[in-house]
Amino acid sequence: MSKGEIQNRFGLRVRLLRNERGWSQEAFADLCGLHRTYIGSIERGEQNSSLENIHKLAATLGISLAELFSTFTETPASP
């Protein structure tokens, strides 16, 4: 899986979970303590988010990091 593909899949996962809660990007960003445009760029797969910000996303969504990444079940290939 390429870097861009990982970012795209992660962004789609964040968008799905945000939408399930009925939050706009702006409301979600405010709850996370992040900027609205940053959330948009994550969801579009344009951001390589830090672990700190990934933790903020999961905490705001009320899920564990493992649950946030639950759709990533395949074993990564060696570099």
N, CA, C and O of each residue as an XYZ file, in Angstrom:
316
protein
N       0.852     -1.179      0.000
C       0.000      0.000      0.000
C       0.894      1.237      0.000
O       1.822      1.345      0.802
N       0.614      2.137     -0.877
C       1.428      3.343     -0.991
C       1.027      4.379      0.060
O      -0.055      4.311      0.644
N       1.918      5.328      0.283
C       1.659      6.402      1.248
C       0.357      7.126      0.923
O      -0.465      7.360      1.808
N       0.173      7.474     -0.329
C      -1.044      8.180     -0.723
C      -2.297      7.357     -0.491
O      -3.336      7.894     -0.106
N      -2.202      6.056     -0.722
C      -3.353      5.189     -0.518
C      -3.710      5.096      0.969
O      -4.887      5.098      1.328
N      -2.712      5.018      1.815
C      -2.947      4.974      3.261
C      -3.642      6.256      3.716
O      -4.619      6.204      4.464
N      -3.143      7.395      3.269
C      -3.739      8.680      3.642
C      -5.173      8.781      3.136
O      -6.046      9.274      3.851
N      -5.430      8.318      1.906
C      -6.786      8.354      1.361
C      -7.733      7.473      2.160
O      -8.846      7.888      2.486
N      -7.299      6.267      2.476
C      -8.144      5.356      3.249
C      -8.401      5.894      4.645
O      -9.517      5.800      5.156
N      -7.367      6.461      5.266
C      -7.538      7.036      6.594
C      -8.532      8.201      6.538
O      -9.413      8.307      7.391
N      -8.391      9.055      5.554
C      -9.300     10.185      5.406
C     -10.742      9.764      5.205
O     -11.654     10.367      5.771
N     -10.952      8.729      4.400
C     -12.308      8.225      4.186
C     -12.890      7.660      5.481
O     -14.080      7.812      5.756
N     -12.038      7.009      6.269
C     -12.488      6.461      7.553
C     -12.901      7.582      8.505
O     -13.944      7.498      9.152
N     -12.091      8.616      8.588
C     -12.417      9.757      9.455
C     -13.722     10.404      8.998
O     -14.581     10.718      9.822
N     -13.875     10.604      7.688
C     -15.102     11.213      7.162
C     -16.326     10.362      7.499
O     -17.353     10.888      7.929
N     -16.216      9.055      7.305
C     -17.329      8.159      7.603
C     -17.741      8.269      9.074
O     -18.925      8.412      9.377
N     -16.786      8.205      9.968
C     -17.078      8.275     11.399
C     -17.647      9.639     11.795
O     -18.559      9.717     12.618
N     -17.109     10.712     11.209
C     -17.634     12.059     11.488
C     -19.073     12.175     11.018
O     -19.933     12.683     11.737
N     -19.332     11.692      9.786
C     -20.686     11.776      9.233
C     -21.684     10.935     10.033
O     -22.840     11.325     10.192
N     -21.235      9.776     10.539
C     -22.113      8.937     11.366
C     -22.591      9.689     12.600
O     -23.680      9.425     13.109
N     -21.779     10.621     13.080
C     -22.134     11.397     14.259
C     -22.898     12.673     13.911
O     -23.347     13.399     14.797
N     -23.040     12.937     12.620
C     -23.807     14.100     12.183
C     -23.086     15.418     12.347
O     -23.720     16.471     12.409
N     -21.753     15.372     12.419
C     -20.963     16.583     12.617
C     -20.486     17.141     11.289
O     -20.092     16.393     10.394
N     -20.525     18.459     11.168
C     -19.870     19.125     10.039
C     -18.363     19.085     10.272
O     -17.904     18.798     11.377
N     -17.607     19.371      9.230
C     -16.153     19.458      9.398
C     -15.804     20.533     10.418
O     -14.906     20.352     11.240
N     -16.509     21.636     10.361
C     -16.227     22.744     11.270
C     -16.514     22.362     12.724
O     -15.710     22.648     13.611
N     -17.653     21.719     12.967
C     -17.988     21.307     14.339
C     -16.981     20.277     14.849
O     -16.541     20.350     15.996
N     -16.617     19.318     13.995
C     -15.644     18.296     14.372
C     -14.292     18.928     14.679
O     -13.649     18.588     15.673
N     -13.870     19.842     13.826
C     -12.590     20.533     14.040
C     -12.590     21.268     15.376
O     -11.612     21.203     16.121
N     -13.676     21.963     15.681
C     -13.770     22.683     16.962
C     -13.667     21.723     18.142
O     -12.975     22.003     19.120
N     -14.355     20.595     18.045
C     -14.307     19.607     19.122
C     -12.907     19.014     19.291
O     -12.486     18.702     20.405
N     -12.191     18.863     18.171
C     -10.832     18.302     18.198
C      -9.786     19.325     18.622
O      -8.695     18.962     19.061
N     -10.123     20.605     18.488
C      -9.131     21.646     18.731
C      -8.203     21.814     17.539
O      -7.046     22.206     17.693
N      -8.714     21.518     16.348
C      -7.937     21.633     15.113
C      -8.660     22.586     14.163
O      -9.811     22.949     14.402
N      -7.995     22.985     13.105
C      -8.592     23.906     12.140
C      -9.461     23.142     11.144
O      -9.144     22.014     10.769
N     -10.554     23.764     10.724
C     -11.486     23.150      9.779
C     -10.807     22.722      8.486
O     -11.094     21.646      7.961
N      -9.910     23.555      7.970
C      -9.260     23.200      6.702
C      -8.313     22.005      6.879
O      -8.082     21.246      5.938
N      -7.771     21.846      8.084
C      -6.909     20.698      8.372
C      -7.730     19.406      8.336
O      -7.286     18.400      7.782
N      -8.924     19.436      8.929
C      -9.812     18.264      8.886
C     -10.166     17.935      7.438
O     -10.153     16.767      7.049
N     -10.480     18.943      6.647
C     -10.795     18.722      5.237
C      -9.639     18.084      4.488
O      -9.841     17.188      3.670
N      -8.438     18.541      4.764
C      -7.274     17.985      4.060
C      -6.985     16.553      4.515
O      -6.499     15.749      3.720
N      -7.273     16.217      5.772
C      -7.157     14.826      6.226
C      -8.150     13.962      5.458
O      -7.791     12.907      4.934
N      -9.389     14.412      5.395
C     -10.444     13.627      4.751
C     -10.206     13.459      3.256
O     -10.662     12.479      2.667
N      -9.511     14.382      2.645
C      -9.179     14.258      1.215
C      -7.888     13.476      0.985
O      -7.484     13.272     -0.160
N      -7.245     13.042      2.050
C      -6.013     12.276      1.924
C      -4.800     13.120      1.610
O      -3.807     12.609      1.092
N      -4.862     14.406      1.916
C      -3.758     15.322      1.608
C      -2.801     15.515      2.784
O      -1.709     16.056      2.612
N      -3.204     15.076      3.974
C      -2.397     15.279      5.182
C      -1.800     13.978      5.664
O      -2.471     12.945      5.672
N      -0.555     14.021      6.063
C       0.073     12.919      6.766
C       0.055     13.317      8.244
O       0.993     13.945      8.734
N      -1.005     12.953      8.940
C      -1.256     13.428     10.304
C      -0.269     12.859     11.314
O       0.200     11.729     11.183
N       0.031     13.660     12.313
C       0.903     13.216     13.407
C       0.115     12.286     14.331
O      -1.116     12.289     14.332
N       0.833     11.502     15.105
C       0.184     10.625     16.080
C      -0.622     11.435     17.089
O      -1.694     11.007     17.516
N      -0.115     12.587     17.466
C      -0.823     13.459     18.406
C      -2.192     13.860     17.848
O      -3.193     13.811     18.562
N      -2.232     14.253     16.581
C      -3.503     14.660     15.983
C      -4.417     13.465     15.717
O      -5.637     13.591     15.821
N      -3.852     12.316     15.378
C      -4.660     11.110     15.211
C      -5.318     10.748     16.548
O      -6.478     10.338     16.588
N      -4.568     10.905     17.630
C      -5.118     10.650     18.964
C      -6.276     11.613     19.257
O      -7.296     11.199     19.809
N      -6.127     12.882     18.895
C      -7.208     13.867     19.088
C      -8.452     13.456     18.307
O      -9.567     13.549     18.821
N      -8.266     13.003     17.070
C      -9.406     12.574     16.250
C     -10.137     11.417     16.921
O     -11.359     11.450     17.066
N      -9.387     10.395     17.331
C      -9.999      9.225     17.960
C     -10.715      9.598     19.256
O     -11.839      9.158     19.500
N     -10.067     10.405     20.079
C     -10.669     10.809     21.350
C     -11.964     11.573     21.126
O     -12.952     11.342     21.823
N     -11.966     12.471     20.167
C     -13.170     13.244     19.868
C     -14.275     12.346     19.336
O     -15.447     12.550     19.651
N     -13.910     11.356     18.532
C     -14.894     10.410     17.994
C     -15.370      9.419     19.060
O     -16.356      8.711     18.860
N     -14.660      9.376     20.195
C     -15.042      8.482     21.276
C     -14.680      7.031     21.016
O     -15.358      6.117     21.485
N     -13.598      6.824     20.259
C     -13.165      5.468     19.923
C     -11.675      5.312     20.225
O     -10.957      6.294     20.413
N     -11.234      4.069     20.266
C      -9.815      3.794     20.482
C      -9.052      3.982     19.172
O      -9.636      4.019     18.089
N      -7.747      4.099     19.301
C      -6.909      4.150     18.096
C      -7.082      2.875     17.283
O      -7.109      2.918     16.054
N      -7.199      1.742     17.966
C      -7.392      0.464     17.266
C      -8.675      0.481     16.447
O      -8.698     -0.011     15.319
N      -9.737      1.043     17.003
C     -10.997      1.112     16.267
C     -10.894      2.065     15.081
O     -11.452      1.804     14.015
N     -10.182      3.161     15.272
C      -9.993      4.106     14.174
C      -9.299      3.430     12.998
O      -9.614      3.707     11.841
N      -8.359      2.549     13.297
C      -7.605      1.852     12.256
C      -8.143      0.455     11.960
O      -7.463     -0.333     11.303
N      -9.334      0.134     12.423
C      -9.866     -1.229     12.308
C     -10.027     -1.709     10.866
O     -10.050     -2.916     10.625
N     -10.137     -0.812      9.924
C     -10.296     -1.229      8.525
C      -8.955     -1.550      7.872
O      -8.917     -2.032      6.740
N      -7.870     -1.291      8.569
C      -6.523     -1.581      8.060
C      -6.089     -2.943      8.598
O      -5.297     -3.014      9.538
N      -6.597     -4.010      8.015
C      -6.370     -5.345      8.557
C      -5.215     -6.087      7.894
O      -4.720     -7.068      8.449
N      -4.780     -5.645      6.731
C      -3.702     -6.357      6.048
C      -2.341     -6.038      6.673
O      -2.125     -4.948      7.202
N      -1.445     -6.993      6.602
C      -0.098     -6.808      7.116
C       0.691     -5.967      6.109
O       0.722     -6.291      4.922
N       1.332     -4.880      6.582
C       2.100     -4.048      5.659
C       3.246     -4.827      5.025
O       3.860     -5.681      5.665
N       3.521     -4.527      3.782
C       4.646     -5.144      3.079
C       5.938     -4.500      3.560
O       5.948     -3.341      3.974
N       7.013     -5.251      3.504
C       8.327     -4.716      3.872
C       8.731     -3.610      2.910
O       8.404     -3.660      1.724
N       9.454     -2.596      3.431
C       9.852     -1.485      2.563
C      10.868     -1.914      1.526
O      11.306     -1.096      0.716
